[in-house]
Structure formats: structure tokens, C-alpha cells
Amino acid sequence: MKRGLKTMTNWKKRTFKRKRKTGDSTIILNYLTGTVNFSELSSEVPLIATGYHTFQKYVEYLESQGYEEVKACFQQ
């Protein structure tokens, strides 16, 4: 691993948004609990329920779908 780069294990939560005609869609990735929160469904599910086994792959999927990261919280 290269020095100076934040790894995914340093994150607590990351928030992604996508603008839609019916309102913004927000997804929060909680690295501490291994869950994903969907604003549209008002629900929280384990990452594995999304069909992805790693947050990295799920983030790549979100970005390919037009989601943009709007907030990141890091562990101290």
C-alpha cells in the first residue's frame, strides 16, 4: 500500500447523491456496521444485500450510475 493514501478502512461513513426528477437519491455507506442506507426506501441493509461483496466495488457501481460523493467521515 502506498503511503499517504487513505484506505477504505479509514472511513466511517460516505454519502453519495444523485439528482433525479422526483427528488435527490441519497445512499450512505456505513463502514463501521457494514451497511448501506437508502433514503428512498428509508431502510438500511447489509452490504451483501446489494449484490456486492466490497464497498470498493459498490462505490464503483454508484459512480457509474451518476452518484457523486458529497460527504466522507474518517476514523480518528
Number of C-alpha atoms within 10 A of each C-alpha: 6 6 6 6 8 11 11 13 11 14 17 17 20 18 18 19 19 17 12 8 6 6 9 11 16 18 19 19 24 20 19 12 11 15 18 24 18 14 14 11 8 7 9 16 12 16 20 14 11 11 10 14 12 12 19 11 11 18 18 11 13 17 14 10 10 12 19 16 17 11 11 13 13 14 9 6
